[in-house]
C-alpha cells in the first residue's frame, strides 16, 4: 500500500506486478488450530520444527561419523532448556531490564504466553548448555559438537522468524518499497518484512554450512563451522536491524540498536574463532 500518487518503476518487474506487491496486507490468525483447550500456534510450531528437524540432521551426522546416537536425547534436552531459558533472560535483561527487575515474577510468567524471547540470549544459552553437555561427554568435544549443531541452528532460526511473521511481531520500519507489508493487527503502515529478511538469510546460511559440512566436514578443524555461523548470522542480524523497529527504550537515542550492539561481540567471536582454528588439523583443536 504505497502513499497516494507514488509509483515505483523497477526495470526487472512489470508495473502490474509492482502494483500487486504494493498492496500486500497481512492479518493471519496466530493460532493454527485448537487441540481441545490448547491452542497450537504458528510460533510454537516454528520452535517445534527448529528442534525436530535439527535433531534429525544432527542424528544423521552422528550416524555418518559413528558417534553414539543415544547421547542425542540428552543433548536435545540441554539445547531446549538452554535456548528457551537464555532467550527469555536475554529479552528480560537486554531489552526491558527496568521492568523485569521491578517485577521479577514476570520473568517466569509462562502462563501469559512467554512472548518475549531474544535470539542473542538464545544463542548464549545454547553455547552454555552445550558446554555443560560436552563436559559430561569427553568423546564429543565442545567445539566439535558446536560445529554439528551450527547448520541446524541456522535452520531453526529461519522457522522461528517465520513464526514471528505469522504473529505480526518484530516489525520492520515503514517503507514505500513495493514489497512493504501492512500488518493489519498493528496499524495500516507498509513496513519492511524484516522477519522474512532474517528468515531468508538464515535459510541461506543453513545451506552454506550444511554444504560445507557434507563436502569437508571431517577435514575442517573444530570450531570452523560454529565460527562461520556466528559471523554470518549476526552480520545478517546487524544489517537487518537497520530496517527494524527498536525495542529497547533505553537505547532509543543510541546510534546503534540493542540488537546491533549485542551482535558485534558475537561477530568478533565468530571471526576470531575462524582465524584461530585456521591451519589446524581437526585433532589439534581442543
C-alpha positions as CSV (number, residue, x, y, z in Angstrom):
1,X,0.0,0.0,0.0
2,X,2.0,3.0,-1.3
3,X,1.1,6.6,-0.5
4,X,-1.3,8.1,-2.9
5,X,0.3,9.3,-6.1
6,X,3.5,7.4,-5.6
7,X,4.6,5.0,-8.3
8,X,7.6,2.7,-8.4
9,X,9.5,1.8,-11.5
10,X,11.9,-1.1,-11.5
11,X,13.2,-2.3,-14.8
12,X,13.1,-6.0,-13.9
13,X,9.4,-6.2,-12.8
14,X,6.3,-5.1,-14.8
15,X,4.3,-2.3,-13.2
16,X,1.3,-4.6,-12.8
17,X,3.4,-6.9,-10.5
18,X,4.6,-3.9,-8.5
19,X,1.1,-2.6,-8.0
20,X,0.1,-6.0,-6.7
21,X,3.1,-6.2,-4.4
22,X,2.4,-2.7,-3.1
23,X,-1.0,-3.9,-1.8
24,X,0.3,-6.7,0.5
25,X,-1.7,-6.9,3.7
26,X,-1.0,-9.4,6.4
27,X,-3.5,-10.5,9.1
28,X,-3.3,-14.2,9.8
29,X,-4.6,-15.9,12.8
30,X,-1.6,-16.8,15.0
31,X,-3.4,-20.0,16.1
32,X,-3.3,-22.8,13.6
33,X,-5.9,-24.9,15.4
34,X,-7.1,-25.8,18.8
35,X,-6.3,-29.1,20.3
36,X,-9.1,-29.2,22.9
37,X,-8.4,-26.3,25.2
38,X,-4.8,-26.0,23.9
39,X,-4.2,-23.5,21.1
40,X,-1.5,-24.7,18.6
41,X,0.3,-21.5,17.4
42,X,2.5,-20.9,14.4
43,X,5.2,-19.6,16.6
44,X,5.2,-22.7,18.7
45,X,5.2,-24.8,15.5
46,X,8.4,-22.8,14.5
47,X,10.2,-23.9,17.7
48,X,8.9,-27.5,17.2
49,X,10.3,-27.6,13.7
50,X,13.5,-26.0,14.8
51,X,14.3,-28.7,17.3
52,X,12.7,-31.6,15.5
53,X,14.4,-31.1,12.2
54,X,17.6,-30.0,13.9
55,X,17.6,-33.3,15.9
56,X,17.2,-35.3,12.7
57,X,20.1,-33.5,11.0
58,X,22.5,-34.0,13.9
59,X,21.4,-37.6,14.2
60,X,22.4,-38.1,10.5
61,X,25.8,-36.5,11.3
62,X,26.3,-38.9,14.2
63,X,25.5,-41.9,12.1
64,X,27.8,-40.6,9.4
65,X,30.7,-40.3,11.9
66,X,29.9,-43.3,14.1
67,X,29.0,-41.4,17.2
68,X,26.6,-42.8,19.9
69,X,23.1,-41.7,18.9
70,X,21.8,-42.3,22.4
71,X,23.6,-39.2,23.6
72,X,21.5,-37.0,21.4
73,X,18.4,-37.3,23.6
74,X,20.4,-35.7,26.4
75,X,21.9,-33.1,24.1
76,X,18.5,-32.1,22.8
77,X,17.2,-31.6,26.3
78,X,20.3,-29.4,27.1
79,X,19.7,-27.4,23.9
80,X,16.0,-26.8,24.5
81,X,16.5,-25.7,28.1
82,X,19.5,-23.5,27.2
83,X,17.7,-21.9,24.2
84,X,14.4,-21.1,26.0
85,X,16.0,-20.0,29.3
86,X,18.7,-18.0,27.5
87,X,16.2,-16.4,25.1
88,X,13.8,-15.5,27.9
89,X,16.5,-14.0,30.2
90,X,18.0,-12.2,27.1
91,X,14.7,-10.5,26.4
92,X,14.2,-9.5,30.0
93,X,17.6,-8.1,30.7
94,X,18.8,-6.9,27.3
95,X,15.6,-5.1,26.3
96,X,13.4,-4.4,29.3
97,X,15.7,-4.6,32.4
98,X,13.9,-1.8,34.3
99,X,10.6,-3.6,34.1
100,X,11.7,-7.1,34.9
101,X,14.0,-6.0,37.8
102,X,11.0,-4.3,39.3
103,X,8.7,-7.3,38.5
104,X,10.9,-10.4,38.8
105,X,8.0,-12.9,38.8
106,X,7.1,-11.7,35.3
107,X,10.3,-13.4,34.1
108,X,8.8,-16.8,34.6
109,X,5.2,-15.9,33.7
110,X,4.8,-18.6,31.1
111,X,1.0,-18.7,31.6
112,X,0.9,-15.3,29.8
113,X,2.3,-16.7,26.7
114,X,6.1,-16.1,27.1
115,X,6.1,-13.8,24.0
116,X,9.3,-12.1,25.0
117,X,12.3,-14.1,23.7
118,X,15.6,-12.7,22.4
119,X,17.7,-14.6,19.8
120,X,21.0,-13.3,21.3
121,X,20.1,-14.7,24.7
122,X,19.0,-18.0,23.0
123,X,22.4,-18.2,21.2
124,X,24.3,-17.7,24.5
125,X,22.0,-20.2,26.3
126,X,22.8,-22.8,23.7
127,X,26.6,-22.1,24.0
128,X,26.5,-22.5,27.7
129,X,24.2,-25.6,27.8
130,X,26.3,-27.5,25.2
131,X,29.4,-26.7,27.1
132,X,27.8,-28.4,30.1
133,X,26.9,-31.3,27.9
134,X,30.4,-31.7,26.4
135,X,31.9,-31.8,29.9
136,X,29.9,-35.0,30.6
137,X,30.8,-36.5,27.2
138,X,34.5,-36.1,26.6
139,X,34.3,-38.1,23.4
140,X,32.2,-35.2,21.9
141,X,34.4,-32.1,22.5
142,X,32.8,-28.7,22.8
143,X,33.8,-27.1,19.5
144,X,33.3,-30.4,17.7
145,X,29.7,-30.6,18.9
146,X,29.0,-26.9,18.2
147,X,30.1,-27.4,14.6
148,X,27.5,-30.2,14.3
149,X,24.7,-28.0,15.6
150,X,25.7,-24.9,13.7
151,X,23.7,-25.6,10.5
152,X,20.6,-26.9,12.2
153,X,20.5,-23.9,14.5
154,X,20.5,-21.6,11.4
155,X,17.6,-23.6,10.0
156,X,15.8,-23.3,13.4
157,X,16.3,-19.5,13.3
158,X,14.6,-19.4,9.9
159,X,11.5,-21.3,11.3
160,X,11.3,-19.1,14.4
161,X,11.4,-15.9,12.3
162,X,8.6,-17.3,10.1
163,X,6.7,-17.8,13.3
164,X,7.3,-14.1,14.2
165,X,5.9,-13.2,10.8
166,X,2.8,-15.2,11.4
167,X,2.5,-13.4,14.8
168,X,2.9,-9.9,13.2
169,X,5.7,-9.2,15.6
170,X,9.4,-7.9,15.4
171,X,8.2,-5.3,12.9
172,X,10.2,-3.5,10.3
173,X,10.4,0.2,9.8
174,X,7.9,2.0,7.5
175,X,8.8,1.8,3.8
176,X,7.4,2.8,0.4
177,X,9.1,-0.1,-1.3
178,X,6.7,-2.3,-3.4
179,X,7.1,-5.3,-1.1
180,X,6.2,-3.4,2.0
181,X,3.7,-5.3,4.2
182,X,0.8,-3.9,6.1
183,X,0.4,-5.8,9.4
184,X,-3.3,-5.1,10.0
185,X,-3.2,-6.3,13.6
186,X,-0.7,-3.4,14.3
187,X,-1.6,-0.5,12.0
188,X,-2.1,0.5,8.3
189,X,1.5,1.5,7.6
190,X,3.5,-0.5,5.0
191,X,6.7,-1.9,6.6
192,X,9.8,-3.8,5.7
193,X,9.1,-7.5,6.3
194,X,12.2,-7.8,8.5
195,X,11.1,-11.2,9.7
196,X,11.3,-12.5,6.2
197,X,14.6,-10.9,5.5
198,X,16.0,-12.7,8.5
199,X,14.3,-16.0,7.7
200,X,15.8,-15.9,4.1
201,X,19.2,-15.0,5.4
202,X,19.2,-17.8,8.0
203,X,18.0,-20.3,5.4
204,X,20.8,-19.4,3.0
205,X,23.4,-19.7,5.9
206,X,22.0,-23.1,6.7
207,X,22.6,-24.2,3.1
208,X,26.1,-22.9,3.1
209,X,27.1,-24.5,6.4
210,X,25.4,-27.9,5.6
211,X,27.1,-28.0,2.2
212,X,30.5,-27.2,3.7
213,X,30.0,-30.0,6.3
214,X,29.0,-32.5,3.6
215,X,32.0,-31.7,1.4
216,X,34.7,-31.1,4.0
217,X,33.2,-31.9,7.5
218,X,35.9,-34.2,8.7
219,X,38.7,-32.2,7.2
220,X,37.7,-29.0,9.0
221,X,39.4,-28.0,12.3
222,X,36.8,-28.0,15.1
223,X,35.4,-24.5,15.5
224,X,35.3,-23.6,11.9
225,X,31.6,-24.1,11.3
226,X,30.4,-22.5,14.5
227,X,32.7,-19.6,13.9
228,X,31.2,-19.1,10.4
229,X,27.7,-19.4,11.9
230,X,28.3,-16.7,14.5
231,X,30.0,-14.4,11.9
232,X,27.4,-14.9,9.2
233,X,24.2,-15.0,11.3
234,X,25.0,-12.0,13.4
235,X,26.3,-9.9,10.5
236,X,22.9,-10.6,8.8
237,X,21.2,-9.6,12.0
238,X,23.3,-6.4,12.4
239,X,22.5,-5.3,8.8
240,X,18.7,-6.1,9.0
241,X,18.5,-4.2,12.3
242,X,18.7,-1.0,10.2
243,X,15.2,-1.7,8.9
244,X,13.7,-3.0,12.2
245,X,11.9,-1.0,14.9
246,X,13.8,-0.7,18.1
247,X,12.5,-2.5,21.2
248,X,14.9,-1.3,24.0
249,X,13.5,2.1,25.1
250,X,16.7,3.0,27.0
251,X,18.8,2.6,23.7
252,X,16.5,4.7,21.6
253,X,18.9,7.6,21.3
254,X,22.0,5.4,20.6
255,X,23.5,5.3,17.1
256,X,23.0,1.5,17.1
257,X,20.1,-0.6,18.3
258,X,20.5,-3.0,21.1
259,X,20.3,-5.9,18.6
260,X,23.3,-4.4,16.8
261,X,25.3,-3.8,20.0
262,X,24.7,-7.4,21.1
263,X,25.7,-8.7,17.6
264,X,29.1,-7.0,17.4
265,X,30.8,-9.2,20.1
266,X,29.3,-12.4,18.5
267,X,30.6,-11.3,15.1
268,X,34.0,-10.7,16.5
269,X,33.9,-14.0,18.3
270,X,33.0,-15.9,15.1
271,X,35.7,-14.2,13.0
272,X,38.3,-14.7,15.8
273,X,37.4,-18.4,16.1
274,X,37.7,-19.0,12.3
275,X,41.1,-17.3,12.3
276,X,42.2,-19.2,15.4
277,X,41.5,-22.6,14.0
278,X,42.7,-21.8,10.5
279,X,45.5,-24.2,9.5
280,X,44.9,-26.5,12.4
281,X,44.1,-30.2,11.9
282,X,40.8,-31.4,13.4
283,X,42.5,-33.4,16.1
284,X,44.6,-30.4,17.1
285,X,41.7,-28.2,18.1
286,X,40.5,-28.6,21.7
